[in-house]
Amino acid sequence: MAARFFCDAMLGGLSRWLRAAGYDAAFVHGIDDGVLVRRAGEEARIVLTSDAGIFERNVVKSGTVRAVWVPRATPPVDQLAHVFKELGLAAREARCMACGGELRETPKDDVAHLAPPRSFAAYDRFWTCASCSKLYWRGTHWARIVGSLEAVGL
């Protein structure tokens, strides 16, 4: 089973990059540390945090809930490279950057009413999120994301 993550309140950008790199990464803006650690334990997720206080909690000290420290003052893509190096991860198929759901290829004709007209005309392959139904295609934004991942060695 692939690693699953719960990013602390300071790491929302990292959660989006983890999803782009194919990992299930939960994030709740403003979440209390205790709630974060409890939910990570309940959902078998690794806590990613820039908060040293998290490492003082007994369930983290004992290893019951796994946590990885992430440098705060670095760009999210560099934080992603740090997490990948710490955990020996490799990039996988992208997930929805909004919610982390699985992306499923969807027939072009099924998204005619959802896709911007120029994108619909320019691209033949589309994906929708199985959770939130957000529409994706491999346009210039996708290419920039892939380029950023490659730039940090992923």
SEPAFI-639948 format. One record per residue: residue number from 1; x, y, z of N, C-alpha, C in turn. Coordinates in steps of 0.2 Angstrom, whole numbers, plus 2048, in hexadecimal, padded with zeros to 3 digits. Layout:
<recs>
+------+-----+-----+-----+------+------+------+-----+-----+-----+
: resi : n.X : n.Y : n.Z : ca.X : ca.Y : ca.Z : c.X : c.Y : c.Z :
+------+-----+-----+-----+------+------+------+-----+-----+-----+
:  NUM :   X :   Y :   Z :    X :    Y :    Z :   X :   Y :   Z :
...
+------+-----+-----+-----+------+------+------+-----+-----+-----+
</recs>
This chain:
<recs>
+------+-----+-----+-----+------+------+------+-----+-----+-----+
: resi : n.X : n.Y : n.Z : ca.X : ca.Y : ca.Z : c.X : c.Y : c.Z :
+------+-----+-----+-----+------+------+------+-----+-----+-----+
:    1 : 804 : 7FA : 800 :  800 :  800 :  800 : 804 : 806 : 800 :
:    2 : 803 : 80B : 7FC :  807 :  811 :  7FB : 806 : 815 : 802 :
:    3 : 80B : 819 : 803 :  80B :  81E :  809 : 805 : 823 : 808 :
:    4 : 802 : 824 : 80E :  7FC :  829 :  80E : 7FF : 82E : 813 :
:    5 : 7FD : 835 : 812 :  7FF :  83A :  816 : 7FA : 83E : 819 :
:    6 : 7FC : 842 : 81E :  7F8 :  847 :  821 : 7FC : 84D : 822 :
:    7 : 7FB : 852 : 81E :  800 :  858 :  81F : 7FD : 85D : 824 :
:    8 : 802 : 860 : 828 :  7FF :  864 :  82D : 7FD : 86B : 82A :
:    9 : 7FA : 86F : 82F :  7F7 :  876 :  82C : 7FC : 87A : 828 :
:   10 : 802 : 879 : 829 :  807 :  87E :  825 : 809 : 87B : 81F :
:   11 : 807 : 875 : 81D :  809 :  872 :  817 : 804 : 870 : 812 :
:   12 : 7FF : 875 : 811 :  7FA :  874 :  80B : 7FD : 873 : 804 :
:   13 : 802 : 877 : 803 :  805 :  877 :  7FC : 809 : 870 : 7FB :
:   14 : 80C : 86D : 800 :  80F :  867 :  800 : 80A : 861 : 7FF :
:   15 : 804 : 862 : 802 :  7FF :  85D :  800 : 7FD : 85D : 7F9 :
:   16 : 7FC : 862 : 7F6 :  7FA :  863 :  7EF : 800 : 85F : 7EA :
:   17 : 806 : 861 : 7EC :  80C :  85E :  7E8 : 80C : 856 : 7E9 :
:   18 : 80B : 854 : 7EF :  80A :  84D :  7F1 : 805 : 849 : 7EC :
:   19 : 7FF : 84D : 7EC :  7FA :  84A :  7E7 : 7FC : 84A : 7E0 :
:   20 : 800 : 84F : 7DE :  802 :  84F :  7D7 : 807 : 84A : 7D6 :
:   21 : 80B : 848 : 7DB :  810 :  842 :  7DA : 80D : 83C : 7DC :
:   22 : 806 : 83B : 7DD :  802 :  835 :  7DD : 801 : 832 : 7E4 :
:   23 : 801 : 837 : 7E9 :  800 :  834 :  7F0 : 7FA : 837 : 7F3 :
:   24 : 7F7 : 833 : 7F7 :  7F1 :  835 :  7FB : 7F3 : 83A : 801 :
:   25 : 7F2 : 840 : 800 :  7F4 :  845 :  805 : 7EE : 849 : 808 :
:   26 : 7EC : 848 : 80E :  7E7 :  84C :  811 : 7EA : 852 : 814 :
:   27 : 7E6 : 857 : 814 :  7E7 :  85E :  817 : 7E1 : 861 : 819 :
:   28 : 7E1 : 864 : 81F :  7DC :  868 :  821 : 7DE : 86E : 824 :
:   29 : 7DC : 874 : 821 :  7DF :  87B :  823 : 7DD : 87C : 82A :
:   30 : 7E2 : 87E : 82E :  7E1 :  880 :  835 : 7E0 : 87A : 83A :
:   31 : 7E1 : 874 : 838 :  7E0 :  86E :  83C : 7E4 : 86E : 843 :
:   32 : 7E1 : 86D : 848 :  7E5 :  86C :  84F : 7E9 : 866 : 84E :
:   33 : 7EF : 867 : 852 :  7F4 :  862 :  852 : 7F2 : 85B : 854 :
:   34 : 7EE : 85C : 85A :  7EB :  856 :  85D : 7E7 : 852 : 858 :
:   35 : 7E2 : 856 : 855 :  7DE :  853 :  850 : 7E2 : 850 : 84A :
:   36 : 7E6 : 853 : 848 :  7EB :  851 :  842 : 7EE : 84A : 844 :
:   37 : 7F1 : 84A : 849 :  7F4 :  844 :  84B : 7EF : 83E : 84C :
:   38 : 7EA : 83F : 850 :  7E5 :  83A :  851 : 7E2 : 838 : 84A :
:   39 : 7E0 : 83C : 846 :  7DE :  83A :  83F : 7E3 : 836 : 83B :
:   40 : 7E9 : 838 : 83B :  7EE :  835 :  838 : 7EF : 82E : 83A :
:   41 : 7EE : 82D : 841 :  7EF :  826 :  844 : 7E9 : 822 : 842 :
:   42 : 7E3 : 825 : 842 :  7DD :  821 :  840 : 7DD : 81F : 838 :
:   43 : 7E0 : 824 : 834 :  7E0 :  822 :  82D : 7E6 : 81F : 82A :
:   44 : 7EA : 81D : 82F :  7F1 :  81A :  82D : 7F5 : 81F : 828 :
:   45 : 7F5 : 825 : 82A :  7F9 :  82A :  826 : 7FF : 82C : 82A :
:   46 : 804 : 82E : 826 :  80B :  831 :  828 : 809 : 839 : 829 :
:   47 : 80B : 83B : 82F :  80A :  842 :  830 : 811 : 846 : 82D :
:   48 : 80F : 84B : 829 :  815 :  84F :  826 : 814 : 856 : 82A :
:   49 : 819 : 858 : 82D :  818 :  85E :  831 : 81F : 862 : 832 :
:   50 : 81E : 869 : 833 :  823 :  86D :  834 : 823 : 86F : 83B :
:   51 : 81F : 86C : 83F :  81E :  86E :  846 : 821 : 869 : 84B :
:   52 : 826 : 86B : 84E :  82A :  867 :  853 : 826 : 864 : 858 :
:   53 : 821 : 868 : 85A :  81D :  865 :  860 : 819 : 85F : 85E :
:   54 : 818 : 85D : 858 :  815 :  857 :  856 : 819 : 851 : 858 :
:   55 : 820 : 852 : 858 :  824 :  84D :  85A : 825 : 84B : 861 :
:   56 : 821 : 850 : 865 :  821 :  84F :  86C : 81B : 84B : 86F :
:   57 : 817 : 849 : 86A :  811 :  845 :  86C : 813 : 83E : 86D :
:   58 : 810 : 83B : 872 :  812 :  834 :  873 : 811 : 82F : 86D :
:   59 : 80B : 830 : 86A :  80A :  82B :  864 : 80F : 82C : 85E :
:   60 : 812 : 832 : 85E :  817 :  833 :  859 : 81E : 831 : 85B :
:   61 : 81F : 832 : 862 :  825 :  830 :  865 : 826 : 828 : 865 :
:   62 : 820 : 825 : 866 :  820 :  81D :  866 : 820 : 81A : 85F :
:   63 : 81F : 81E : 85A :  81E :  81C :  853 : 817 : 819 : 852 :
:   64 : 813 : 81A : 856 :  80C :  817 :  854 : 809 : 81B : 84F :
:   65 : 80B : 822 : 84F :  809 :  826 :  849 : 810 : 829 : 846 :
:   66 : 811 : 827 : 840 :  817 :  829 :  83D : 817 : 831 : 83B :
:   67 : 81D : 834 : 83C :  81D :  83B :  83A : 824 : 83D : 837 :
:   68 : 824 : 841 : 832 :  82A :  843 :  82E : 82A : 84B : 82F :
:   69 : 830 : 84E : 831 :  831 :  855 :  831 : 832 : 857 : 82A :
:   70 : 82F : 85D : 829 :  830 :  860 :  822 : 832 : 867 : 823 :
:   71 : 837 : 86A : 820 :  839 :  870 :  820 : 834 : 875 : 81E :
:   72 : 832 : 87A : 822 :  82D :  87F :  820 : 82F : 884 : 81B :
:   73 : 835 : 887 : 81C :  837 :  88D :  818 : 83A : 88B : 811 :
:   74 : 837 : 886 : 80E :  839 :  884 :  807 : 833 : 883 : 803 :
:   75 : 833 : 884 : 7FC :  82E :  883 :  7F8 : 82A : 87C : 7F8 :
:   76 : 824 : 87B : 7F7 :  821 :  875 :  7F8 : 824 : 86F : 7F4 :
:   77 : 826 : 871 : 7EE :  829 :  86C :  7EA : 830 : 869 : 7ED :
:   78 : 833 : 86E : 7F0 :  839 :  86B :  7F4 : 837 : 867 : 7FA :
:   79 : 832 : 869 : 7FD :  830 :  865 :  803 : 82E : 85E : 800 :
:   80 : 82B : 85E : 7FA :  829 :  857 :  7F7 : 82F : 853 : 7F6 :
:   81 : 834 : 856 : 7F3 :  83B :  853 :  7F2 : 83E : 850 : 7F9 :
:   82 : 83D : 854 : 7FE :  83F :  852 :  805 : 83C : 84C : 807 :
:   83 : 835 : 84C : 807 :  831 :  846 :  809 : 833 : 840 : 805 :
:   84 : 833 : 841 : 7FF :  835 :  83B :  7FA : 83C : 838 : 7FC :
:   85 : 840 : 83C : 7FE :  847 :  83A :  800 : 847 : 837 : 807 :
:   86 : 843 : 83A : 80B :  843 :  837 :  812 : 83F : 830 : 812 :
:   87 : 83A : 82F : 80E :  836 :  829 :  80E : 838 : 824 : 808 :
:   88 : 83D : 826 : 804 :  83E :  822 :  7FE : 838 : 821 : 7F9 :
:   89 : 835 : 826 : 7F8 :  82F :  825 :  7F3 : 831 : 827 : 7EC :
:   90 : 82C : 825 : 7E8 :  82D :  826 :  7E1 : 826 : 829 : 7DE :
:   91 : 826 : 82D : 7D9 :  820 :  830 :  7D6 : 81C : 82B : 7D4 :
:   92 : 815 : 82C : 7D4 :  810 :  827 :  7D1 : 80B : 82B : 7CD :
:   93 : 806 : 828 : 7CB :  801 :  82B :  7C7 : 7FE : 831 : 7CB :
:   94 : 7FD : 837 : 7C8 :  7FA :  83D :  7CC : 7F3 : 83B : 7CF :
:   95 : 7F2 : 83F : 7D4 :  7EB :  83F :  7D7 : 7E8 : 846 : 7D6 :
:   96 : 7E2 : 846 : 7D8 :  7DF :  84D :  7D8 : 7E3 : 852 : 7DD :
:   97 : 7E5 : 857 : 7DA :  7E8 :  85C :  7DE : 7E4 : 860 : 7E3 :
:   98 : 7DD : 860 : 7E2 :  7D9 :  863 :  7E6 : 7D7 : 85F : 7EC :
:   99 : 7D5 : 859 : 7EB :  7D3 :  854 :  7F1 : 7D7 : 84E : 7F2 :
:  100 : 7DB : 84C : 7ED :  7DF :  846 :  7EE : 7DC : 840 : 7EB :
:  101 : 7D6 : 841 : 7E8 :  7D2 :  83B :  7E5 : 7D6 : 838 : 7DF :
:  102 : 7D4 : 832 : 7DD :  7D7 :  82E :  7D8 : 7D5 : 831 : 7D1 :
:  103 : 7D9 : 832 : 7CC :  7D7 :  835 :  7C6 : 7D6 : 82F : 7C1 :
:  104 : 7D0 : 830 : 7BE :  7CE :  82A :  7B9 : 7CD : 82D : 7B2 :
:  105 : 7D0 : 82A : 7AD :  7D0 :  82C :  7A7 : 7C8 : 82C : 7A5 :
:  106 : 7C6 : 831 : 7A1 :  7BF :  832 :  7A0 : 7BE : 834 : 798 :
:  107 : 7BA : 830 : 795 :  7B9 :  831 :  78E : 7B8 : 839 : 78C :
:  108 : 7BB : 83B : 787 :  7BB :  842 :  785 : 7B4 : 845 : 784 :
:  109 : 7AF : 841 : 781 :  7A9 :  843 :  780 : 7A5 : 844 : 786 :
:  110 : 7A7 : 840 : 78C :  7A3 :  841 :  792 : 7A5 : 847 : 796 :
:  111 : 7AA : 84B : 793 :  7AC :  851 :  797 : 7AB : 857 : 793 :
:  112 : 7A8 : 857 : 78D :  7A7 :  85C :  789 : 7A3 : 862 : 78C :
:  113 : 79F : 861 : 791 :  79B :  866 :  794 : 79F : 869 : 79A :
:  114 : 7A5 : 866 : 79C :  7A9 :  868 :  7A2 : 7AF : 86C : 7A0 :
:  115 : 7B2 : 86A : 79A :  7B9 :  86C :  798 : 7B8 : 873 : 795 :
:  116 : 7BD : 877 : 796 :  7BD :  87E :  792 : 7BD : 87C : 78B :
:  117 : 7BA : 880 : 787 :  7BA :  87E :  77F : 7C1 : 87E : 77C :
:  118 : 7C5 : 882 : 77E :  7CC :  881 :  77B : 7D0 : 87B : 77D :
:  119 : 7CF : 879 : 783 :  7D2 :  873 :  786 : 7CF : 86D : 783 :
:  120 : 7C8 : 86D : 782 :  7C5 :  868 :  77F : 7C7 : 867 : 778 :
:  121 : 7C8 : 86C : 774 :  7CA :  86B :  76D : 7D2 : 869 : 76D :
:  122 : 7D6 : 86B : 772 :  7DD :  86A :  771 : 7DF : 863 : 774 :
:  123 : 7DB : 860 : 778 :  7DE :  85A :  77C : 7D9 : 854 : 77A :
:  124 : 7DB : 84E : 77A :  7D7 :  848 :  779 : 7D6 : 844 : 77F :
:  125 : 7DA : 845 : 784 :  7DA :  841 :  78B : 7D8 : 845 : 790 :
:  126 : 7D3 : 843 : 794 :  7D1 :  847 :  79A : 7D0 : 842 : 7A0 :
:  127 : 7D1 : 845 : 7A6 :  7D0 :  841 :  7AC : 7CB : 844 : 7B1 :
:  128 : 7C8 : 841 : 7B5 :  7C3 :  844 :  7BA : 7C5 : 840 : 7C1 :
:  129 : 7C5 : 844 : 7C6 :  7C6 :  842 :  7CD : 7C0 : 83D : 7CF :
:  130 : 7C1 : 838 : 7D1 :  7BC :  833 :  7D4 : 7B9 : 836 : 7DA :
:  131 : 7BC : 83A : 7DD :  7B9 :  83D :  7E4 : 7B5 : 843 : 7E3 :
:  132 : 7B8 : 848 : 7DF :  7B5 :  84F :  7DF : 7B3 : 851 : 7D8 :
:  133 : 7B4 : 84C : 7D3 :  7B2 :  84D :  7CC : 7B6 : 853 : 7C8 :
:  134 : 7BB : 856 : 7CB :  7BF :  85B :  7C8 : 7C2 : 858 : 7C1 :
:  135 : 7C2 : 85C : 7BC :  7C5 :  85A :  7B5 : 7CC : 85C : 7B4 :
:  136 : 7D0 : 857 : 7B2 :  7D7 :  858 :  7B0 : 7D8 : 856 : 7A9 :
:  137 : 7DD : 85A : 7A6 :  7E0 :  858 :  79F : 7E8 : 85A : 7A0 :
:  138 : 7EB : 857 : 79B :  7F3 :  858 :  79C : 7F5 : 85E : 797 :
:  139 : 7F3 : 864 : 79A :  7F5 :  86A :  796 : 7FB : 86D : 799 :
:  140 : 7FC : 874 : 798 :  802 :  877 :  79A : 803 : 877 : 7A2 :
:  141 : 7FE : 877 : 7A6 :  7FE :  877 :  7AD : 801 : 870 : 7AF :
:  142 : 7FE : 86B : 7AC :  801 :  864 :  7AE : 808 : 864 : 7AC :
:  143 : 80A : 866 : 7A6 :  811 :  866 :  7A4 : 815 : 86A : 7A9 :
:  144 : 813 : 86F : 7AC :  817 :  873 :  7B1 : 818 : 86F : 7B7 :
:  145 : 813 : 86C : 7B9 :  813 :  868 :  7BF : 818 : 862 : 7BE :
:  146 : 818 : 85E : 7B9 :  81C :  859 :  7B7 : 823 : 85C : 7B7 :
:  147 : 824 : 861 : 7B4 :  82B :  865 :  7B3 : 82E : 866 : 7BA :
:  148 : 82A : 869 : 7BF :  82C :  86A :  7C6 : 82E : 864 : 7C9 :
:  149 : 82A : 85E : 7C8 :  82C :  858 :  7CC : 832 : 855 : 7C9 :
:  150 : 833 : 856 : 7C2 :  839 :  854 :  7BF : 83F : 858 : 7C2 :
:  151 : 83E : 85E : 7C3 :  844 :  863 :  7C5 : 846 : 861 : 7CC :
:  152 : 842 : 85E : 7D0 :  845 :  85C :  7D7 : 846 : 854 : 7D7 :
:  153 : 847 : 851 : 7D1 :  849 :  84A :  7D1 : 844 : 845 : 7D2 :
:  154 : 83D : 847 : 7D1 :  838 :  842 :  7D2 : 835 : 840 : 7CB :
+------+-----+-----+-----+------+------+------+-----+-----+-----+
</recs>
